[in-house]
Amino acid sequence: MAAAVLEVSVQERLARLESDVAHIRSDLCGLRAEVREPRGSFVQLQKDLADLRVELTQAITSTRIWGLTLTGVVLSVMAHGFHWI
């Protein structure tokens, strides 16, 4: 009789362990999905940073051109004022 009670107890524990393992597996699947989601946002962030870099490069180039043009105008006005031209 003790063996039968022990066998039932073992079966109950085994059933509980199996259900716990099933919950752990489902939690792992959820965690895996959550880990994959930020990867997509990182890729989008990299694309956004690349676009920003292109925009900044264009802005710096335009600023340099504007600065060189302004310097040329100031020097030509000075040259005309000093009667170098």
C-alpha contacts under 8 A as a table, 3 or more apart, distances in Angstrom:
res1	aa1	res2	aa2	distance
1	M	4	A	5.10
1	M	5	V	6.39
2	A	5	V	5.12
2	A	6	L	6.03
3	A	6	L	4.96
3	A	7	E	5.99
4	A	7	E	4.99
4	A	8	V	6.23
5	V	8	V	5.16
5	V	9	S	6.10
6	L	9	S	5.01
6	L	10	V	6.08
7	E	10	V	5.09
7	E	11	Q	6.14
8	V	11	Q	4.97
8	V	12	E	6.09
9	S	12	E	5.10
9	S	13	R	6.18
10	V	13	R	5.10
10	V	14	L	6.03
11	Q	14	L	5.02
11	Q	15	A	6.10
12	E	15	A	5.11
12	E	16	R	6.19
13	R	16	R	5.02
13	R	17	L	6.07
14	L	17	L	5.02
14	L	18	E	6.12
15	A	18	E	5.11
15	A	19	S	6.29
16	R	19	S	5.17
16	R	20	D	6.16
17	L	20	D	4.97
17	L	21	V	6.08
18	E	21	V	5.06
18	E	22	A	6.22
19	S	22	A	4.98
19	S	23	H	6.35
20	D	23	H	5.07
20	D	24	I	6.21
21	V	24	I	4.96
21	V	25	R	6.14
22	A	25	R	5.10
22	A	26	S	6.27
23	H	26	S	5.13
23	H	27	D	6.13
24	I	27	D	5.03
24	I	28	L	6.12
25	R	28	L	5.00
25	R	29	C	6.27
26	S	29	C	5.09
26	S	30	G	6.34
27	D	30	G	5.06
27	D	31	L	6.20
28	L	31	L	4.97
28	L	32	R	6.08
29	C	32	R	5.10
29	C	33	A	6.31
30	G	33	A	5.18
30	G	34	E	6.29
31	L	34	E	4.98
31	L	35	V	6.14
32	R	35	V	5.08
32	R	36	R	6.28
33	A	36	R	5.16
33	A	37	E	6.39
34	E	37	E	5.30
34	E	38	P	7.24
35	V	38	P	6.13
35	V	39	R	7.20
36	R	39	R	5.38
36	R	40	G	7.08
37	E	40	G	5.58
37	E	41	S	6.88
38	P	41	S	4.90
38	P	42	F	6.06
39	R	42	F	4.99
39	R	43	V	6.30
40	G	43	V	5.14
40	G	44	Q	6.33
41	S	44	Q	4.96
41	S	45	L	6.02
42	F	45	L	4.88
42	F	46	Q	6.14
43	V	46	Q	5.10
43	V	47	K	6.34
44	Q	47	K	5.08
44	Q	48	D	6.16
45	L	48	D	5.01
45	L	49	L	6.11
46	Q	49	L	5.07
46	Q	50	A	6.16
47	K	50	A	5.07
47	K	51	D	6.23
48	D	51	D	5.09
48	D	52	L	6.13
49	L	52	L	4.93
49	L	53	R	6.08
50	A	53	R	5.03
50	A	54	V	6.37
51	D	54	V	5.17
51	D	55	E	6.28
52	L	55	E	5.03
52	L	56	L	6.07
53	R	56	L	5.11
53	R	57	T	6.08
54	V	57	T	5.12
54	V	58	Q	6.24
55	E	58	Q	5.16
55	E	59	A	6.16
56	L	59	A	4.95
56	L	60	I	6.07
57	T	60	I	5.18
57	T	61	T	6.14
58	Q	61	T	5.10
58	Q	62	S	6.13
59	A	62	S	5.10
59	A	63	T	6.12
60	I	63	T	5.00
60	I	64	R	6.17
61	T	64	R	5.13
61	T	65	I	6.28
62	S	65	I	5.13
62	S	66	W	6.15
63	T	66	W	5.03
63	T	67	G	6.05
64	R	67	G	5.03
64	R	68	L	6.10
65	I	68	L	5.20
65	I	69	T	6.12
66	W	69	T	5.17
66	W	70	L	6.10
67	G	70	L	5.09
67	G	71	T	6.07
68	L	71	T	5.07
68	L	72	G	6.14
69	T	72	G	5.09
69	T	73	V	6.23
70	L	73	V	5.09
70	L	74	V	6.19
71	T	74	V	5.15
71	T	75	L	6.09
72	G	75	L	5.13
72	G	76	S	6.06
73	V	76	S	5.11
73	V	77	V	6.16
74	V	77	V	5.13
74	V	78	M	6.14
75	L	78	M	4.98
75	L	79	A	6.00
76	S	79	A	4.95
76	S	80	H	6.09
77	V	80	H	5.08
77	V	81	G	6.07
78	M	81	G	4.93
78	M	82	F	6.11
79	A	82	F	5.21
79	A	83	H	6.04
79	A	84	W	4.96
79	A	85	I	5.94
80	H	83	H	4.91
80	H	84	W	5.90
80	H	85	I	5.33
81	G	84	W	7.63
